[in-house]
Each structure stands twice: as structure tokens, then as C-alpha cells.
Amino acid sequence: MRLRLACADFTFPLLPHEHSLRLIAMLGFEGVDIGLFEGRSHLWPSREFEDLSRSATELRRKTNDLGLEVADVFLQLAPDFLPRAINHPEESRRREARDAFQRTLEYASGAGCRHVTILPGVHFEQEGYDASFGRCVEELGWRTDQAGRAGIILGTEAHVGSIAPDPASADRLVSRVPGLTLTLDYTHFTRDGRPDPEIEPLLAHAGHFHVRGARTGRLQASFRDNTIDYRRVVDRMREVGYPGWVGVEYVWTEWGRCNECDNLSETILFRDYLRSLADPTPGDEASR
């Protein structure tokens, strides 16, 4: 199985964006996952959308010049999950979020990208879970339809603190929205002590995949301390015919103590390990 490997630009937030892209290319990745995170990444939606066509064209030029493909554009409209959640109870905020999403589709298309990731929404505690979940389904359904019309695959990342914080709720969510895929990241479930076999059925719904180390109690861990069996993951990818990119996604933020890894070294270790799984060396029986 040939793995198309990408690396997140937000893995290296202390570098200027052009240097981050250049480093990813120097590391031999084919693709780059772009973080479009308001207030906490190189590229902010509010800035990129001021002259959307120019911004998208410039990103495409920079990545093309480095031999990189934009594998995913990951939209987050606020540093926290609640204020700009797609299922916010206030209709005006939902309209604003829809407008930003449509602009993101235009931005991704202009950058030559055919995959967009968004957050799935949250449970607003002033109402019942089912009410919050129902609006998530409605909003994700609308977005999946809009993405399809633009020739883009939409993925949502079930994550810690979201409406879908565990594999069962993630499966329920994606099953309720025809055409929706998952940007699947085991680490959000591994942190809570959930074993790989409980998570892996979600691979059947995955259109994009994130890789980094994790263990019980830690959303991000080193390659050495990682407990996710990525050899098993790749085997299951082969079985289900997984079609997407595999993005190495170390982050550097105080949230979740995700600033305690050497992102460069850990990215290289996982890059090499994933390459070994795609084209294994005879007699290499190592697994994690």
C-alpha cells in the first residue's frame, strides 16, 4: 500500500509560514495540511479572506514551487470550541459560520485542495444533548452538500470536548449525514484509555487521517511512549481501501500539554515508521 504522507504546517508555529512549508518539503513530505485557525496559526481566516482569491493563489504558488500538494484545509473560526461552533444556538452565529465555510471552500479550491476539515460542534449545556446533536447533523448536512457541489470532500474531526468525544458518538454522527467523512485522529480517544479495536471501525468512514503519538492521559506523546498500533491501523486501511492522505500532525500548544514534545524529531520518527509500513523491510517485525 502506498501511503501519501503529509505534514501539518502548524507543527512548526515558531517558524514563519514560508519556512514551515520549506521545512516540510525538505523532510520529503508530498503534502501539507493547512491550519486555517483564527488567532492561533500562521494563516487566519479573517486575514486570508480579506482578498480570498489572492491569498489562495499565493498559497498554491508557494506549495507548488516546493513540490507540495495541499492535502487538507482545516478550518477553525475561534481559539475555543464554543463561540463559533457550527451548531451554536444563536441563528446569527450559525449564519456567520456558514458564510465562513463557503469562503473556505472557495479558498481550498483556489489553493488546489480537494479536502476540507471542520469541527463537528459541541454540546451546549443549557439544552439537552439531543438538541445540540440535531443541529450538528443539520449543519454538517448542509456543509457536506455545499462541499460536494464544489468537488470537495468534507471531513469532520471528532475530538476531545466536541459533540462526538468517543468512537460510538462519532460513528453515530457520521452515519446520520450522508456523504460526510471523518478526519480521523485516534489520539483523542486514546487519551481517554480507549483501545485501538474500539476505534478502528471508524476507518471505514475516514477521508483524511492524523498521526502522532498518544497514550492514556496524554493527547500527544513521543514515538517512544506511543501506544497506538499504527501497523495495525495501516493493515486496516488496506482492508477498507482507505483513499486519503496520512498527515503527521504534531502540534505545539499549551492545551493538553501538547508543548512537551520535540516536534521535529517526532515528525521524522513517524515519517520513517510510516514509510516502513508502506514498503516494509523484509524481517522487520517492529510494531507500535
SVG drawing of the C-alpha trace seen along z (x, -y; Angstrom):
<svg xmlns="http://www.w3.org/2000/svg" viewBox="-33 -42 48 54">
<polyline fill="none" stroke="black" stroke-width="0.4" points="0.0,0.0 1.4,-3.4 0.8,-6.0 0.5,-9.6 2.2,-11.4 1.5,-15.0 2.7,-17.1 0.8,-19.9 2.1,-23.5 1.0,-24.2 3.5,-21.6 6.1,-24.4 4.3,-27.5 7.5,-29.3 8.8,-29.5 7.5,-31.9 5.0,-30.2 7.2,-30.1 9.9,-28.4 7.5,-25.9 6.4,-25.0 10.1,-24.8 10.9,-22.5 8.0,-20.2 9.3,-19.9 12.9,-19.3 11.6,-16.5 10.3,-14.8 6.6,-15.0 4.4,-15.1 1.6,-17.1 0.9,-19.7 -2.1,-20.1 -3.0,-23.8 -4.3,-25.1 -6.8,-27.9 -7.2,-28.6 -8.3,-32.0 -5.9,-33.6 -3.6,-30.6 -2.0,-29.5 0.1,-31.1 -3.0,-31.7 -6.1,-33.2 -9.5,-33.1 -10.1,-36.8 -6.8,-37.7 -6.8,-35.2 -10.4,-36.1 -9.7,-39.8 -8.5,-39.1 -9.5,-35.5 -8.5,-34.9 -5.1,-36.4 -4.5,-34.5 -5.5,-31.2 -3.4,-31.7 -0.4,-32.7 -0.7,-29.6 -0.9,-27.5 2.1,-29.1 4.2,-28.6 3.3,-25.0 3.7,-24.2 7.1,-25.8 8.2,-23.5 6.7,-20.4 3.9,-20.1 0.2,-19.4 -2.3,-21.0 -3.8,-17.8 -6.3,-19.4 -7.5,-22.8 -8.6,-22.7 -11.0,-25.5 -11.4,-26.7 -13.1,-30.0 -12.1,-30.7 -9.4,-29.5 -12.1,-28.0 -14.8,-25.5 -17.9,-27.2 -18.1,-30.8 -18.1,-29.8 -19.4,-26.3 -21.3,-25.3 -24.4,-24.3 -24.4,-27.5 -28.0,-28.1 -27.9,-31.7 -29.0,-31.7 -26.9,-34.7 -23.7,-32.9 -24.7,-29.9 -25.2,-32.1 -21.8,-33.6 -20.3,-30.2 -22.0,-29.1 -20.6,-32.1 -17.1,-31.4 -17.4,-27.8 -18.5,-28.8 -15.5,-31.1 -13.3,-28.2 -14.5,-26.0 -13.6,-28.8 -10.2,-29.2 -9.4,-25.5 -10.4,-25.2 -8.1,-28.2 -5.3,-26.5 -5.8,-23.3 -7.1,-21.3 -9.9,-18.8 -10.4,-18.2 -11.6,-20.4 -11.8,-19.6 -14.1,-21.3 -15.0,-20.7 -18.3,-18.9 -19.9,-21.2 -20.4,-20.9 -23.0,-20.1 -24.4,-23.4 -25.1,-22.6 -28.1,-24.9 -30.0,-22.4 -30.3,-18.7 -27.6,-16.7 -30.1,-15.6 -30.9,-19.3 -27.3,-20.2 -26.6,-16.9 -29.6,-17.6 -28.3,-21.0 -24.9,-19.4 -26.5,-16.9 -28.3,-19.7 -25.3,-22.0 -23.0,-19.2 -25.5,-18.0 -25.7,-21.5 -21.9,-21.7 -21.5,-18.3 -23.9,-19.2 -22.1,-22.5 -18.7,-20.8 -19.9,-18.2 -21.1,-20.8 -17.6,-22.3 -15.9,-19.0 -14.5,-18.9 -14.6,-16.1 -15.7,-17.3 -14.3,-15.7 -15.1,-16.4 -12.7,-15.7 -14.4,-14.0 -12.4,-15.4 -12.0,-15.9 -14.6,-18.4 -16.8,-18.0 -20.3,-16.6 -18.6,-13.4 -15.9,-12.7 -15.9,-8.9 -16.0,-6.4 -19.6,-5.5 -20.9,-9.1 -18.5,-9.7 -20.0,-6.8 -23.5,-7.9 -22.8,-11.4 -21.2,-10.4 -23.9,-7.8 -26.6,-10.5 -25.0,-12.7 -24.8,-11.0 -21.5,-11.9 -19.8,-13.2 -16.4,-11.7 -14.2,-11.7 -10.8,-13.3 -9.8,-10.5 -7.4,-11.1 -7.1,-8.1 -5.3,-10.3 -8.4,-12.0 -9.8,-8.6 -6.5,-7.0 -6.1,-9.8 -9.2,-8.5 -7.9,-5.0 -9.9,-3.6 -8.2,-0.6 -7.4,-0.6 -10.1,2.1 -12.8,-0.2 -11.6,-3.0 -10.7,-1.2 -14.3,-0.7 -14.3,-4.4 -11.6,-3.9 -14.5,-2.8 -15.7,-6.5 -12.3,-8.2 -11.3,-10.5 -8.3,-12.0 -6.1,-10.7 -3.9,-12.2 -0.9,-10.5 1.0,-11.4 2.0,-9.6 -0.5,-9.3 -1.2,-7.3 -3.7,-7.1 -3.9,-10.6 -1.9,-12.3 -3.3,-13.6 0.2,-13.9 3.2,-11.8 6.6,-10.8 7.1,-8.0 8.7,-6.0 5.8,-6.5 3.1,-6.0 0.6,-3.1 -1.4,-3.3 -0.6,-0.4 -0.1,-2.2 1.0,1.0 -2.5,2.4 -4.0,-0.9 -2.3,-0.6 -3.4,3.0 -7.0,2.0 -6.5,-0.8 -5.6,1.7 -8.7,3.8 -11.1,1.0 -9.4,-0.7 -8.7,-3.9 -8.4,-6.6 -6.9,-9.6 -3.7,-11.3 -2.0,-10.3 -1.0,-13.5 1.7,-13.6 0.2,-16.1 2.3,-17.1 1.1,-20.4 2.8,-22.9 0.4,-24.4 -0.1,-24.5 -3.6,-23.0 -3.4,-19.4 0.3,-19.8 1.0,-19.5 4.1,-21.6 6.3,-18.9 7.5,-17.0 10.3,-17.8 8.0,-18.2 10.8,-18.0 12.3,-14.7 8.9,-13.1 7.7,-14.0 10.8,-12.4 10.4,-9.3 6.8,-8.8 7.6,-9.7 10.2,-6.9 8.0,-4.5 5.0,-5.1 7.3,-4.7 8.4,-1.3 4.8,-0.2 4.1,-1.2 7.1,0.6 8.2,2.9 11.8,4.1 11.9,8.0 12.3,9.3 11.2,6.0 8.7,7.1 8.7,4.0 5.3,2.5 3.9,-0.1"/>
</svg>
